[in-house]
Amino acid sequence: MQGRKSTNVHFKAVLNRLMTIRKIDNVMLSKAIQVTPTAVGNYRAGRVPRSEELFRLAIFFGVTMEELLTGTAGKKKEDSPWKNRALSAEKTLASVKADLSAVLKKI
């Protein structure tokens, strides 16, 4: 079974933007991710690379594969109630430490 070549408008825009920001051409990127310059040209035209190349692109640019494909970072999970309680406790502890330090200085 032959694989179908898919295209992705978001991927095309994200890749081109990242390459422009970093001032990287097709040859430079192809060497970095171990593909041909023609493959990079195809990616820049919107062809989505295989997962191995997509992973290498993500590593090279310091983004996630999801960011490359969708143009957005992953959705953040809602903070758990335990995290909020821990943060509140840390603030309270810092306040108590400051108060205790002030009291000890008076002694």
Sequence and secondary structure as in RCSB ss.txt:
>XXXX:A:sequence
MQGRKSTNVHFKAVLNRLMTIRKIDNVMLSKAIQVTPTAVGNYRAGRVPRSEELFRLAIFFGVTMEELLTGTAGK
KKEDSPWKNRALSAEKTLASVKADLSAVLKKI
>XXXX:A:secstr
      B HHHHHHHHHHHHHHT  HHHHHHHHTS HHHHHHHHTTB   HHHHHHHHHHHT  HHHHHHSS   
     HHHHHHHHHHHHHHHHHHHHHHHHHH 
